[in-house]
Amino acid sequence: MGDFNISIKIDKNISAKKDEMFKNLQDAIKTATLMVKEEVKENIMLGYEKGDLGWKPISKSYKEQLEKKGLLPHRGLFSPKQDKKKLQDSISVRFKNKELTGIIATDRPYAIYVEKGTSKMPARPFFEPAVKKKQKDIRVFFIFPSK
């Protein structure tokens, strides 16, 4: 029995379309990741003011402490009069898997306690609400059907 060979020639137009689609997907992932990152940072800065994050109001005693220190208004996770942007400035973005995965992260170990709360501190979620808020916008990039 002889050899049996099959040759497949890919049309250059198909190959170019594949590359274009891959680039478009990378761009969509970058845009979506950066949109969420900016919303996370906005939540940190303006969480109380936004009012849609479910944050419990500042307690009366804590508010009095802030007033005495001259740290009101308290619009987000810290007073704008305080220069404590460590959490906000720590929000970073990186990409992996040929830029098909976008990762939003922080190097602040306390961020999870702020997000989820503790037995002594109410949760001040800033990350999950950002993802939820931007989901509808992000679906448009990937043409996902709405649920």
SULRAGI-V694113 format. One record per residue. SS is DSSP state (2 for helix, 1 for strand, 0 for the rest). OMEGA is omega in radians with two decimals (none if undefined). Layout:
((SS & OMEGA) (SS & OMEGA))
This chain:
((0 & -3.09) (0 & 3.09) (0 & 3.11) (0 & -3.10) (0 & 3.04) (0 & 3.07) (0 & 3.09) (0 & 3.13) (0 & -3.13) (0 & 3.11) (0 & -3.13) (2 & 3.12) (2 & 3.11) (2 & 3.12) (2 & 3.13) (2 & 3.10) (2 & 3.12) (2 & 3.13) (2 & 3.13) (2 & 3.13) (2 & 3.13) (2 & 3.13) (2 & 3.11) (2 & 3.11) (2 & 3.08) (2 & 3.14) (2 & 3.13) (2 & 3.13) (2 & 3.10) (2 & -3.11) (2 & -3.14) (2 & -3.14) (2 & -3.14) (2 & 3.07) (2 & -3.13) (2 & 3.13) (2 & -3.13) (2 & 3.10) (2 & 3.08) (2 & -3.12) (2 & 3.10) (2 & 3.11) (2 & 3.12) (2 & -3.07) (2 & -2.95) (2 & -3.03) (2 & 3.13) (2 & -3.10) (2 & -3.11) (2 & 3.06) (0 & -3.09) (0 & -3.10) (0 & 3.13) (0 & 3.12) (0 & 3.05) (0 & 3.13) (0 & 3.07) (0 & -3.14) (0 & -3.12) (2 & -3.10) (2 & 3.12) (2 & 3.12) (2 & 3.10) (2 & 3.09) (2 & 3.14) (2 & 3.12) (2 & 3.14) (2 & -3.12) (2 & -3.12) (0 & -3.06) (0 & 3.04) (0 & 0.12) (0 & -3.12) (0 & -2.97) (0 & -3.08) (0 & -3.13) (0 & 3.09) (0 & 3.13) (0 & 3.08) (0 & 3.11) (0 & 3.06) (0 & 3.08) (0 & -3.10) (0 & -3.11) (0 & -3.06) (2 & -3.13) (2 & -3.13) (2 & -3.11) (2 & -3.13) (2 & -3.13) (0 & -3.07) (1 & -3.14) (1 & 2.97) (1 & -3.09) (1 & 3.07) (1 & -3.10) (0 & -3.13) (0 & 3.13) (0 & 3.07) (0 & 3.08) (1 & 3.08) (1 & -3.10) (1 & 3.05) (1 & -3.03) (1 & 2.99) (0 & 3.08) (0 & 3.14) (0 & -3.07) (0 & -3.12) (0 & -3.06) (2 & -3.13) (2 & 3.13) (2 & 3.06) (2 & -3.11) (2 & -3.01) (2 & -3.09) (0 & 3.09) (0 & 3.11) (0 & -3.10) (0 & -3.07) (0 & 3.11) (0 & 3.10) (0 & 3.01) (0 & -3.06) (0 & 3.13) (0 & -3.08) (0 & -3.10) (2 & 3.09) (2 & 3.11) (2 & 3.12) (2 & -3.13) (2 & -3.12) (2 & -3.07) (2 & -3.10) (2 & -3.11) (2 & 3.12) (2 & -3.10) (2 & 3.13) (2 & -3.13) (2 & 3.14) (2 & -3.01) (2 & 3.10) (0 & 3.04) (0 & 3.09) (0 & 3.10) (0 & 3.12) (0 & none))
